[in-house]
């Protein structure tokens, strides 16, 4: 019975690690971000990228990172060289991460390379904070 419980706990943790649903359509995800008033995280990877695999197995498998992304971002993933990415995003290495506002403009510096789950979560929190500050500034400017 104990072995069954351990296996079930392992399977549950594996299922939660696969919970992120990445879009592969920039325009659709940008529209979703606009509708939800959320920033957009763009993740650029490529097959055989060891650091990309590490990020997927560690940072993106982390429950705190998953929960934060699901609540505070719209997310999209592309392969290096994908022609559907906007021209102003020019990744040349992987992994590369962009945090964009609802107009598709970068609001946080581009991140190239991997981070621990804790450091990546901090990157996401700072990006969301910058997005929230930008929205408040735009509201103040509009009202004046």
N, C-alpha and C positions, 0 to 999 in steps of 0.2 A: 504494500500500500504506500509506503514511504517513497519508493522508487517512482510510482505512478504520479504522486504529487510533485516530485522534483521534475519529472518530464513535462507535466502540465504547466508548471511555472516557467520552465525553459521555453516551451512553445508559446506561451502568452507573451513573454518578453520578446521573442522573435517576431511575433505578429505585430506588436506595437512598434517595433523598429521599422517595419515596412509601411507605416501608416501615412507618411507624407506622400501626397499626390502631386507630382510635378506636372505643370502644364508644359507644352512644347510649342505654344502659339503665343508669340509676344503680344500681338495686337489684342487678342482676346483677353489675355491676362492683364494687360494695361487697362482695358475697359472694365474688367472685374475690380481692379484696384480703384479705379475712379468711382465706380458704383458703391464700393464698400468704404471709400475714403481711407485707404490703407496704402502704405508704401509697397514697392515691388522689389523682391529679391531675385536677381538673375544669377544663375549658377552655370558656369561654362566648364565643361569637362571634356575628356576624350577617352576612347578605349585604351586600356593599358596604362592609364595614369595611376601610379601607385598612391600618390597623395589624395587623388579623388576617391579612390577605393577606401583609403583610411578615413577620410571625412565621412563617407557614407556609412562605414562600419562603426564609427565612433561618434562624431559630432551629430550627424543626422539620426543616429540611433538613440541618442540621449533623449530621455523623456522631457526634460526641461526645455531643450532646444526645439523638439517637435511641438510641444504645447505652445511655446512662444511664437513659433512660425505660424501655426494654425490660427492663433488668435490675432496676431499683429501684422501679418504680411500676406500678400499674394505671391506665389512662388512659381518660377519657371526655370527649366533646365534645358540647356542647348549644348551641342557638341561644337568644339572648336572648328571654325570655318563655316558654320551654319549661315547661309545667306539671308535668313529671315531675321537675324538680329539687326537692330538699327545701326546705321553706318557710324554713328558717333561712339558706339561701343566697339572697341578694337582689341579684343583679347588676343594675346600672342603666346600665352602660357596657360597651363591648367594646374589646379583649379583657379578660376577667377570668379570673384563675386562682385556684383554691383548692387547698390541700394538706390532705387530711383523713386522720385515722387510721381504723382499721378499725371504729370506732363511728360514723363519719361526722362527727366533730367536727374543727373547724379546728385545726391544730397550727402553722401558720405564717400570718403576716399575709396578707391577700388582696392579690393583685397585680393592679392595673388598668393596662393599657397594655402596651407592648412593651418588650423588652430585646434587647440583642445576644445572639448565641448564647453567648458567654462569661459574660455577666451572668445569663442565664437558667439556664445550667448551675449557676452558683453558687447561685442561688435554689433549684434542685432539690436540690442537695447539702445545703444548710442544712436544707431541709425533711425530707430523709431522715435527717439526723443528729438532728434533733429527734424524729422518729418513733422512731428507735433508742433514744435516751435515755429516751423515755417508756415504751417496752416494758421496758427494764431497771429503771426505777423501779417499774413495776407488779409485776415479778417479785420485787423486793426487798420491797415492801409485802406481797405475798401470802405470802411465806415467814416474815415476822416474826410 
